Amino acid sequence: MRHLLALALKYLLTATVIFAILPLFLRISSAELLWFSLWLTLVAYALGDLYVLPRLGNVSATIADFGLVFVATWIGVGAFYDGAGGAMINAAFFSALLAALGELLFHGYVLRFVIGQHGEEGVPLIGRQWQTEAAEEFDIRTARPDGREDERVDDEDRPKQEPPNPPIL
């Protein structure tokens, strides 16, 4: 059931992008746009969302979806229409760009609700996990002038120092 809802949302996203961009550059029917959106949704969901996203993270999956939408639109739609080369490339680029922006949000949904690993350590959100280095705390109040830290130095063990003379003005 989770996958069906995710597929429906992805289809809605893909169809909206395709309907918004392709008719600006090509004379294409609504039925063809719906079929192309369905085909593109199934392929992009299987490759980008279920394979690339859990393994490489959100940014890598978004780049993969951008490439898939660009190539599928340029070659898939361009093979059936005699549009000018520039118009096909522009249609492919802008539809891929708009789809990639939507996929950034959709991947968060898929990670959280479909895959169910959002926030766990095994799933990076941006490629590889970043790791910081930490050291033990060093308390200067316990440090001794001779470098030994294992014994606590109390105030009565320290030599008394005279306060410095105030400056003469």
Summary of the structure (lengths in Angstrom):
residues: 169
radius of gyration: 29.9
end to end distance: 83.3
largest distance: 93.5
contacts: 432
relative contact order: 0.12
helix: 62%
strand: 1%
